[in-house]
Structures are given as structure tokens and as C-alpha cells.
């Protein structure tokens, strides 16, 4: 079968997506893709979901944070952003999803929006709620371990020990 001429091939846009959840959660590419398809289908319906054609192209996740590159058809970036905004959990774990930017190539999306250095995660002991507790700190925010779960906190909520 012959390839389509360049002017007839579909055009794509690539959304650079940042993911964040509790430090002990594990999220896989398949789980994220499944939630993306469900969100697209529930929000946009079958025809809108087919038009957007949302696909996870690149995925990386570790220690509660991750990055992904999601492919969408040109002209369907706003519905794609809306579908991504509908994702609030993956495999029972609460997840924050943030679109960092949109680009015309995968390389540009990675370099311009996901090219930042990874944040150093530091596990430290902090005083939170008048008790010393373990916490995972990222810049000026942290996740404090509280009875087998985590509580999100800013640097104003805890004190380093």
C-alpha cells in the first residue's frame, strides 16, 4: 500500500503533561492511557474522542512525579486539554495533571516544556501537627506521612528538624 502524500497526512500536536501524586504511588503508561481514553470518551463522546485521537507517546513516572507527551490531532488541542483536566485518579490513586505546553513535534515538547531538571526529592523528618514525622520534600512543598498515608503541606505548615 502506498503512503499518503504529505499534504493529505494527518497533522498532530503534542501536549507536554506533568503528573503528580503521593510519593509511594506507582502509575504505569497503560493505566494513564486507559484513563485518558475514558476521560476523552466520557467528556467528548465517541465522535469527539475519535476526532481527538488521544495517544500517549512518551511516559515517565517515578517517586510521585512524572511526565508524559500526549498526541492529539491538530485543531483538537482544546478538547484534549479538557479531557486531561477530567483525570483525577489513576488506579485508585489521586493524581494532579497539568498541561505544560503544546508543540508541533515531540522533540520540541520535551525540550521546551519537559526539559527541566528533575526535582531532587529529599526524605526528611519534619515537625507537623506538634509531632515529628517523615516527609518527602520537593522545593517548597512536601508530602508528610500521617498514619500510613500522606498529607500535602507547604513549607509554612511544617518545620524541618
GUFIFI-350791 format. One record per residue: residue in three letters; x, y, z of N, C-alpha, C, CB in turn. Coordinates in steps of 0.02 Angstrom, whole numbers, always signed. Atoms other than C-alpha are relative to their C-alpha. Glycine has a CB too. Layout:
{pt ALA,{X,Y,Z},{X,Y,Z},{X,Y,Z},{X,Y,Z}}
...
//
This chain:
{pt UNK,{+42,-58,+0},{+0,+0,+0},{+45,+62,+0},{-48,+0,+61}}
{pt UNK,{-40,-61,+4},{+67,+172,-44},{-17,+47,+58},{-13,+35,-67}}
{pt UNK,{+10,-50,-52},{+90,+309,+83},{-40,+59,-28},{+67,+24,+28}}
{pt UNK,{+36,-61,+21},{-21,+462,+79},{+49,+56,-14},{-50,+22,+54}}
{pt UNK,{-43,-59,+10},{+56,+620,+8},{+0,+43,+63},{-24,+42,-61}}
{pt UNK,{-9,-39,-61},{+117,+740,+141},{-59,+47,+14},{+63,+40,-5}}
{pt UNK,{+55,-47,-11},{-25,+863,+115},{-65,-34,+20},{-11,+41,-63}}
{pt UNK,{+59,+38,-20},{-153,+725,+149},{+8,-36,+67},{-18,-49,-53}}
{pt UNK,{-12,+34,-64},{-73,+652,+306},{-28,+42,+57},{+75,-12,+11}}
{pt UNK,{+26,-38,-58},{-149,+698,+474},{+56,+39,+34},{-34,-47,+51}}
{pt UNK,{-48,-42,-37},{-63,+838,+570},{-12,-11,+74},{-8,+75,-19}}
{pt UNK,{+5,+14,-71},{-26,+813,+753},{+27,+58,+42},{+39,-64,+17}}
{pt UNK,{-27,-45,-51},{+4,+920,+906},{+16,-43,+60},{-51,+58,+18}}
{pt UNK,{-25,+39,-56},{+96,+858,+1059},{-7,+41,+64},{+73,-23,-12}}
{pt UNK,{+12,-34,-64},{+41,+906,+1235},{+50,-28,+51},{-73,-10,+24}}
{pt UNK,{-46,+19,-53},{+177,+904,+1368},{-39,+2,+65},{+62,+48,+2}}
{pt UNK,{+42,+8,-59},{+92,+841,+1526},{+43,-18,+60},{-54,-54,-12}}
{pt UNK,{-35,+15,-63},{+155,+840,+1705},{-50,-34,+46},{+28,+65,+33}}
{pt UNK,{+41,+38,-45},{+86,+714,+1830},{+29,+3,+70},{-6,-74,-23}}
{pt UNK,{-23,-1,-69},{+94,+720,+2019},{-49,-36,+45},{+11,+72,+25}}
{pt UNK,{+41,+36,-48},{+30,+606,+2157},{+42,-11,+63},{-25,-68,-30}}
{pt UNK,{-37,+14,-62},{+86,+539,+2326},{+64,-37,-17},{-43,-41,+49}}
{pt UNK,{-65,+29,+16},{+268,+482,+2332},{+2,-76,-3},{+51,+22,+49}}
{pt UNK,{-2,+74,+0},{+227,+298,+2364},{-44,-32,-53},{-19,-26,+68}}
{pt UNK,{+44,+27,+52},{+106,+278,+2217},{+40,-18,-62},{-55,+51,-18}}
{pt UNK,{-31,+21,+63},{+154,+188,+2057},{-52,+4,-55},{+29,-73,+5}}
{pt UNK,{+45,-8,+56},{+73,+233,+1892},{+36,-23,-63},{-25,+74,-7}}
{pt UNK,{-29,+26,+62},{+105,+145,+1727},{-29,+35,-61},{-11,-75,-5}}
{pt UNK,{+21,-31,+63},{+90,+202,+1548},{-68,-25,-22},{+52,-13,-55}}
{pt UNK,{+64,+28,+20},{-54,+84,+1511},{-58,+28,+41},{+2,-77,+5}}
{pt UNK,{+52,-26,-43},{-153,+145,+1660},{-17,+72,-18},{+21,-4,+74}}
{pt UNK,{+11,-69,+19},{-129,+326,+1609},{-36,+4,-68},{+66,+38,-3}}
{pt UNK,{+33,+1,+66},{-178,+287,+1428},{-73,-19,+7},{+36,-50,-47}}
{pt UNK,{+69,+22,-11},{-335,+196,+1487},{-42,+56,+29},{-1,-62,+45}}
{pt UNK,{+37,-55,-31},{-388,+341,+1598},{-10,+58,-50},{+36,+26,+62}}
{pt UNK,{+5,-52,+51},{-354,+463,+1455},{-55,-17,-50},{+67,+10,-36}}
{pt UNK,{+53,+21,+47},{-465,+363,+1337},{-68,+5,+33},{+12,-72,-23}}
{pt UNK,{+64,-4,-35},{-603,+350,+1468},{-22,+73,+8},{+4,-34,+68}}
{pt UNK,{+16,-71,-10},{-595,+537,+1505},{-21,+31,-67},{+60,+38,+30}}
{pt UNK,{+18,-27,+66},{-598,+579,+1319},{-68,-24,-23},{+52,-19,-51}}
{pt UNK,{+64,+27,+22},{-744,+464,+1285},{-57,+26,+42},{+2,-76,+3}}
{pt UNK,{+54,-25,-44},{-845,+521,+1436},{-15,+74,-12},{+18,-10,+73}}
{pt UNK,{+10,-71,+10},{-818,+706,+1401},{-21,+17,-72},{+63,+38,+17}}
{pt UNK,{+9,-19,+70},{-814,+713,+1211},{-48,-45,-38},{+65,+0,-35}}
{pt UNK,{+41,+48,+36},{-919,+562,+1165},{+42,-39,-50},{-58,+35,-35}}
{pt UNK,{-36,+41,+48},{-872,+433,+1035},{+27,+39,-59},{-45,-56,-24}}
{pt UNK,{-26,-37,+58},{-861,+551,+885},{+56,+50,+18},{-56,+38,-35}}
{pt UNK,{-51,-48,-21},{-763,+685,+980},{+64,-33,+22},{-26,+42,+57}}
{pt UNK,{-59,+37,-21},{-646,+558,+1056},{+38,-27,-61},{-19,-58,+46}}
{pt UNK,{-33,+24,+61},{-612,+484,+884},{+33,+57,-38},{-51,-35,-46}}
{pt UNK,{-30,-57,+33},{-580,+657,+813},{+65,+21,+34},{-48,+59,-1}}
{pt UNK,{-60,-20,-37},{-454,+699,+950},{+55,-52,-6},{-17,+13,+74}}
{pt UNK,{-47,+55,+9},{-369,+527,+936},{+58,+6,+50},{+27,+0,-71}}
{pt UNK,{-49,-10,-53},{-278,+545,+1104},{+43,-62,+11},{-34,+20,+65}}
{pt UNK,{-47,+55,-8},{-123,+436,+1120},{+59,+23,+42},{+23,-27,-68}}
{pt UNK,{-60,-15,-39},{+17,+432,+1249},{+60,-23,-40},{-3,-36,+71}}
{pt UNK,{-59,+14,+41},{+180,+443,+1152},{+61,-15,+44},{+15,+58,-47}}
{pt UNK,{-56,+9,-47},{+308,+459,+1293},{-29,+2,+70},{+55,+55,-10}}
{pt UNK,{+24,+2,-69},{+285,+419,+1477},{+58,-17,+46},{-58,-51,+9}}
{pt UNK,{-51,+12,-50},{+399,+428,+1627},{-29,+19,+68},{+66,+40,-15}}
{pt UNK,{+28,-13,-66},{+348,+414,+1809},{+42,-33,+54},{-74,-24,+4}}
{pt UNK,{-38,+27,-57},{+445,+391,+1972},{-8,+47,+59},{+75,-10,-19}}
{pt UNK,{+0,-37,-63},{+434,+446,+2154},{-56,+52,+4},{+66,+34,+9}}
{pt UNK,{+57,-45,-7},{+263,+527,+2139},{-6,+54,-53},{+2,+31,+65}}
{pt UNK,{+5,-51,+53},{+301,+639,+1989},{+17,-33,-66},{+48,+60,+14}}
{pt UNK,{-14,+28,+66},{+306,+607,+1804},{-17,+48,-56},{-38,-64,-10}}
{pt UNK,{+12,-39,+60},{+298,+675,+1629},{-28,-46,-54},{+65,+34,-25}}
{pt UNK,{+26,+38,+56},{+204,+620,+1475},{-7,+47,-59},{-69,-33,+17}}
{pt UNK,{+15,-37,+61},{+185,+676,+1295},{-60,-34,-31},{+62,+2,-50}}
{pt UNK,{+63,+26,+27},{+8,+655,+1228},{-9,+28,-71},{-60,+18,+46}}
{pt UNK,{+11,-20,+70},{-27,+659,+1040},{-74,+11,-11},{+28,-54,-49}}
{pt UNK,{+69,-16,+19},{-186,+742,+976},{+0,+29,-70},{-33,+49,+52}}
{pt UNK,{+4,-28,+67},{-245,+793,+804},{+0,+77,+4},{-64,-24,-36}}
{pt UNK,{-1,-72,+4},{-215,+973,+753},{-72,+25,-3},{+41,+25,-62}}
{pt UNK,{+68,-26,-4},{-369,+1077,+792},{-40,-31,+56},{-35,-10,-65}}
{pt UNK,{+35,+33,-55},{-418,+961,+935},{+38,+7,+66},{-10,-74,-16}}
{pt UNK,{-39,-7,-61},{-298,+1026,+1067},{-42,+23,+59},{+57,+49,-11}}
{pt UNK,{+43,-22,-56},{-432,+1113,+1171},{-42,-57,+28},{-45,+58,-22}}
{pt UNK,{+34,+59,-28},{-540,+956,+1185},{+48,-48,+35},{-37,-37,-55}}
{pt UNK,{-50,+44,-32},{-380,+859,+1226},{+18,+27,+69},{+63,-5,-44}}
{pt UNK,{-14,-30,-65},{-339,+982,+1366},{-57,-11,+49},{+14,+76,-8}}
{pt UNK,{+58,+11,-43},{-516,+966,+1432},{-4,-72,+24},{-64,+19,-38}}
{pt UNK,{+0,+71,-20},{-505,+776,+1432},{+54,-14,+52},{+10,-45,-62}}
{pt UNK,{-53,+8,-49},{-339,+783,+1525},{-20,+30,+67},{+66,+33,-25}}
{pt UNK,{+22,-32,-62},{-417,+900,+1653},{-51,-42,+37},{-30,+69,-15}}
{pt UNK,{+50,+43,-32},{-551,+769,+1688},{+32,-59,+38},{-48,-27,-52}}
{pt UNK,{-33,+55,-34},{-422,+643,+1750},{+17,+23,+71},{+65,-23,-38}}
{pt UNK,{-14,-17,-69},{-420,+649,+1940},{+29,-59,+39},{-62,+26,+34}}
{pt UNK,{-28,+58,-33},{-361,+474,+1982},{+18,-53,-51},{-49,-28,+51}}
{pt UNK,{-22,+55,+42},{-269,+327,+1906},{+11,-60,+45},{+65,+19,-41}}
{pt UNK,{-4,+61,-41},{-287,+151,+1978},{-13,+14,+73},{+69,-32,-9}}
{pt UNK,{+18,-15,-69},{-366,+223,+2135},{+44,+51,+35},{+1,-62,+39}}
{pt UNK,{-45,-50,-29},{-226,+348,+2166},{-21,+69,-24},{+74,-15,-19}}
{pt UNK,{+15,-67,+23},{-269,+533,+2164},{+59,+29,-39},{-18,+46,+60}}
{pt UNK,{-53,-25,+44},{-173,+620,+2025},{-15,+72,-21},{+8,-45,-63}}
{pt UNK,{+4,-67,+28},{-142,+800,+1977},{+31,+1,-69},{+34,+52,+46}}
{pt UNK,{-23,-1,+70},{-125,+826,+1789},{+4,+73,-22},{-46,-42,-47}}
{pt UNK,{-10,-69,+22},{-54,+987,+1718},{+30,+1,-70},{+46,+39,+50}}
{pt UNK,{-27,-7,+68},{-28,+1030,+1534},{+52,+56,+2},{-56,+14,-53}}
{pt UNK,{-54,-49,-2},{+140,+1119,+1525},{+3,+41,-64},{+67,-34,+11}}
{pt UNK,{-2,-36,+62},{+127,+1167,+1342},{-18,-46,-59},{+68,+30,-11}}
{pt UNK,{+18,+36,+61},{+82,+1116,+1164},{+52,+16,-53},{-72,+18,-24}}
{pt UNK,{-51,-10,+51},{+205,+1091,+1022},{-18,-39,-63},{+69,-22,+26}}
{pt UNK,{+11,+34,+63},{+211,+1032,+842},{+42,-63,-9},{+14,+46,-56}}
{pt UNK,{-41,+60,+4},{+345,+899,+871},{+12,-28,+70},{+68,+14,-36}}
{pt UNK,{-14,+31,-65},{+386,+776,+1010},{+63,+30,+30},{+7,-77,-7}}
{pt UNK,{-64,-26,-24},{+563,+841,+1023},{-9,+70,+30},{+50,+3,-57}}
{pt UNK,{+10,-68,-26},{+507,+1022,+1045},{-40,-1,+65},{-36,+43,-53}}
{pt UNK,{+39,+5,-61},{+379,+971,+1176},{+45,-21,+59},{-57,-50,-8}}
{pt UNK,{-45,+22,-53},{+513,+879,+1276},{+51,+53,+19},{+35,-63,-22}}
{pt UNK,{-52,-49,-14},{+645,+1014,+1260},{-28,+64,+32},{+37,+18,-63}}
{pt UNK,{+26,-64,-24},{+535,+1167,+1289},{-40,-6,+64},{-43,+30,-53}}
{pt UNK,{+46,+3,-56},{+413,+1103,+1419},{+19,-53,+52},{-68,-12,-24}}
{pt UNK,{-18,+53,-47},{+484,+945,+1498},{+75,-5,+11},{-27,-66,-24}}
{pt UNK,{-73,+4,-3},{+670,+981,+1483},{+31,+23,+65},{+28,+39,-54}}
{pt UNK,{-28,-23,-63},{+688,+1047,+1658},{+31,-58,+38},{-54,+35,+43}}
{pt UNK,{-31,+51,-42},{+797,+954,+1781},{-52,-27,+48},{+62,+27,+38}}
{pt UNK,{+45,+31,-49},{+707,+832,+1893},{+11,+33,+68},{+12,-76,+4}}
{pt UNK,{-6,-27,-67},{+670,+899,+2065},{+31,-52,+45},{-69,+23,+27}}
{pt UNK,{-30,+46,-48},{+775,+823,+2200},{-50,-14,+55},{+67,+28,+29}}
{pt UNK,{+45,+19,-54},{+664,+727,+2317},{+42,-14,+61},{-43,-61,-19}}
{pt UNK,{-36,+10,-61},{+725,+734,+2493},{-46,-26,+55},{+35,+63,+23}}
{pt UNK,{+40,+26,-55},{+656,+624,+2630},{+31,+26,+64},{-4,-78,-1}}
{pt UNK,{-25,-33,-61},{+673,+720,+2792},{-51,-10,+56},{+13,+75,-12}}
{pt UNK,{+45,-2,-57},{+599,+724,+2965},{-21,+72,+12},{+33,-31,+64}}
{pt UNK,{+27,-66,-11},{+486,+872,+2998},{-46,-2,+61},{-37,+27,-63}}
{pt UNK,{+50,-6,-53},{+377,+935,+3139},{-64,+23,-33},{+23,+50,+57}}
{pt UNK,{+65,-14,+31},{+196,+931,+3082},{-53,-20,+50},{-8,-38,-68}}
{pt UNK,{+51,+15,-50},{+49,+942,+3200},{+29,-14,+68},{-43,-58,-23}}
{pt UNK,{-34,+8,-64},{+166,+955,+3350},{+31,-68,+11},{-47,+15,+56}}
{pt UNK,{-33,+64,-4},{+241,+785,+3311},{+53,-6,-55},{-51,-58,-5}}
{pt UNK,{-51,+11,+51},{+398,+731,+3219},{-23,-56,-46},{+69,-17,+33}}
{pt UNK,{+24,+48,+50},{+354,+641,+3058},{+48,-1,-59},{-72,+18,-23}}
{pt UNK,{-40,+5,+61},{+438,+581,+2898},{-37,+36,-56},{+12,-75,-19}}
{pt UNK,{+31,-37,+55},{+408,+686,+2742},{+45,-5,-62},{-11,+75,+18}}
{pt UNK,{-36,-4,+64},{+457,+689,+2559},{-8,+71,-24},{-27,-53,-53}}
{pt UNK,{+2,-72,+16},{+503,+868,+2511},{+21,+12,-72},{+45,+39,+48}}
{pt UNK,{-16,-23,+67},{+502,+947,+2338},{-3,+76,+1},{-50,-29,-54}}
{pt UNK,{-4,-73,-1},{+558,+1128,+2331},{-34,+28,+62},{-31,+30,-63}}
{pt UNK,{+33,-31,-58},{+437,+1224,+2444},{-63,-36,+21},{-15,+72,-14}}
{pt UNK,{+58,+40,-21},{+304,+1087,+2461},{+24,-68,+22},{-51,-6,-58}}
{pt UNK,{-19,+65,-24},{+305,+920,+2545},{-61,-44,+11},{+39,+6,+64}}
{pt UNK,{+51,+49,-16},{+205,+762,+2574},{+21,-32,+66},{-8,-53,-57}}
{pt UNK,{-16,+23,-68},{+203,+719,+2760},{-36,-65,+12},{-19,+53,+53}}
{pt UNK,{+31,+64,-16},{+174,+538,+2811},{-41,+8,+64},{+53,-57,+7}}
{pt UNK,{+46,-9,-56},{+24,+535,+2927},{-44,-62,+5},{-44,+65,-9}}
{pt UNK,{+39,+62,-11},{-43,+366,+2988},{-8,-40,-65},{-68,+18,+28}}
{pt UNK,{+0,+43,+60},{+4,+259,+2835},{-26,+34,-63},{-41,-60,+13}}
{pt UNK,{+21,-38,+59},{-50,+396,+2713},{+42,+63,-3},{-77,+17,+2}}
{pt UNK,{-36,-63,+7},{+18,+562,+2652},{-48,+59,+4},{+39,+2,-65}}
{pt UNK,{+37,-63,-3},{-42,+739,+2685},{+42,+52,-36},{-17,+22,+74}}
{pt UNK,{-36,-52,+36},{+7,+878,+2565},{+9,+61,+45},{-35,+19,-65}}
{pt UNK,{-14,-58,-42},{+89,+1027,+2651},{+50,+46,-35},{+27,-21,+69}}
{pt UNK,{-49,-48,+25},{+185,+1185,+2608},{+52,+11,+54},{-34,+67,-20}}
{pt UNK,{-53,-12,-49},{+342,+1246,+2694},{-25,+42,+60},{+58,+35,-33}}
{pt UNK,{+29,-37,-56},{+230,+1356,+2804},{-34,-46,+50},{-49,+52,-25}}
{pt UNK,{+37,+46,-42},{+143,+1202,+2876},{+45,-45,+43},{-43,-43,-43}}
{pt UNK,{-44,+44,-37},{+296,+1108,+2939},{+65,+36,+15},{+13,-65,-39}}
{pt UNK,{-66,-26,-17},{+465,+1141,+3017},{+50,-57,-6},{+1,+31,+73}}
{pt UNK,{-52,+51,+6},{+625,+1047,+2974},{+30,-14,+67},{+54,+22,-50}}
{pt UNK,{-31,+20,-63},{+704,+950,+3115},{+75,+3,-8},{-23,-71,+23}}
//
